Amino acid sequence: MATRKWLDRSQPLAGAPGARGLDVAAAEWRQCALDFAAGGNRLQALWTECTPGPAARALYGGTDFLLLVTLPLAGGETEYPGIADVFPAAARMQRAAADLTGLRASGADARPWLRHAAWPVDYRPLAATMQPAGEVEARADDYAFVRVTGDGVHEIPVGPVHAGIIEPGHFRFSVVGEKVLRLEERLGYVHKGIEQLFVRTPLIEGHRLAARVSGDSAVAYSWAYCQALEALAACAVPPRGQWLRALALEAERIANHLGDLGALGNDAGFAFGLAQFSRLKELWLRAMQAALGGRYLNDFVVPGGVGADAEPQRIAQLAACARTIETETRVLREIFDEHAGVRDRFVGTGIVTAELTTELGLVGLAARASGYDYDLRADLPCAPYDQLAVRKSVRPEGDVAARVAVRFDELFESVRLVAAIAAELPPGDLRGGGTIPAAGATAVGAIEGWRGPVLVALTAGEDGAIRRCHPHDPSWQNWPALEHAIIGNIVPDFPLINKSFNLSYSGHDL
Amino acid sequence: MWKTLKQIGSVGIVTERPPLVSDELRVREHLQAQILATLGRALCIRQVDAGSCNGCELEIHALSNAFYNIEGLGIRFVASPRHADLLLVTGPVSRHMELALKRTYDATPEPKLVVAVGDCGATGGIFGCSYASVGAVANVIPVNVAVPGCPPSPNRILAAILTAITPAADARR
């Protein structure tokens, strides 16, 4: 296989299991992408850097590796070869990289992606050492949406402020009657300058910011960050710290799946589902509060391990609560499965085929609902998942019903994991110590959050500073799939299809 | 259908009834009275995510579950600022949402109230002010009450809503 030659040239990289690193020349960058695409691998992330010199970086993921490919650019060089024709998911990542660093991919869509009108066009947040000079007046900008024309075609603009309690983004539908011909997303509304803020944050405090990249995946992000940091700092996390992290991650997965299953019932017109699952979620959050110290675990994972211990009795109660939730959820699943109205809305709605999933490079939960058999917890397990034998949940259909089924199955698997962790939680220290990382060293953290793989690429700066930290949300790959899933469906099914993915805005907009 | 009814019947009512004499009870009775005095009808809330990490939104969602049962108190989330009495805003306000937030505020009829939710909505939080963030909600629109927390619990958010409608009622008398 052509990918083998790249892997043979690469060196082991600190951080996530299977992580490797490779520097390539400009002439090799595209060939590398072509070879990994031909081998059926995913583009996991793409970004650019300015310090110490300009560089483009891509992370490819396969069944047994995560390969960080770096293309160093000569000083003054501002263009690198684009790979959006090879990996469509790269298109928005390249546009975002251009907005943040000014380094552009050749042949790329020249429209900005993350920058609207809030900062000057020549201000490069990740190349600058200062904030932009002068006041920038808040104003709307004119974005060049792709127009659909023809008899009876009209546009429905939605957002950024949505009708429900959800994050802001803009959706431009082109429709004929009820039928959607095209959806174009416009995101970036919740861009908070997180990557620039990382550079002003000490390494030892970066996990707090990472946890707040996407509030529903706080454990996944803070763990991925800490995994990278600990690899740089030669820090061994004691077993109890590792197992408690996994307990928190599975607790986060259960909470999110409960919330989404209820919302999906509601979007199908079955308010009973929302009422029941919201109740179960509240019970679960309260059990998490009692056992792990928070309904949402923003500051649970800390460098070296975890911030707080959990009493054995509370852990047992958490496991008991998980079993209760499983019992009740099995009843609710039967009700969902037997409800003609719910089935009618779920089955055959918002289909993403297996071919499209491969072509677009979907990842995580949504990909597994379209037959992509990949879960970091099972395929590249870090401790303690290497001892837990996680069973992957995969469905072939790719419709809303399949994404619902994967949620149910993953919820049950997480309940099993919570029980297994509670039973085998090793005693000992919560945190290990480390050294100050060498400036310029890079590591990658990779954790399978509830939505999919959450990645953090971290480069240390001088004296415990962060030189560059790039967090990557699985939503980057999956947002474009939503545009395809809606084609040919009716407008009222959009909220349902959207919720079946439930992608992150904040994690994407950074 | 039988399974659905059986599930509803077996769960029963889980909405938490505060003890007879407690702050919790006074809060809710008071809340109901103040809403009626101020508005003479249900309080309608428009939630605006002006840049949040989505953590606060999850706890705002929880207000609608059977335990807090916010609709049982006469409070409802609405889909348009035109229908709203109160804006519940999370932050920090990203520069990209600054204009949308101002427009949402302008579209809300008087008298209107604003509650800023979470550390970020209250102060800018960990994100502060930068090229991309304007920080606290109060930097963009007038705020009546700010409730810190990362994220604040549903009970704290409910208490903040109460606090916001109290001075409005007093000013009317």
Interface residues (C-beta under 8 A of the other chain):
Chain A: H116 A118 W119 Y123 P125 Q131 P132 V136 A138 R139 A140 P160 V161 A163 G164 I165 I166 E167 P168 G188 Y189 V190 H191 K192 G193 I194 Q196 L197 R208 L209 R212 V213 S214 G215 D216 A218 G259 F272 A275 Q276 S278 R279 K281 E282 L285 R295 Y296 N298 V331 L332 E334 I335 E338 H339 S504 Y505 S506 D509
Chain B: K3 T4 Q7 I8 V11 V14 Q47 V48 D49 A50 G51 S52 C53 N54 G55 C56 E57 L58 E59 I60 H61 A62 S64 N65 A66 F67 F77 A79 S80 P81 P92 S94 R95 H96 M97 E98 L99 A100 K102 T104 I126 F127 G128 S130 Y131 A132 S133 C150 P151 S153
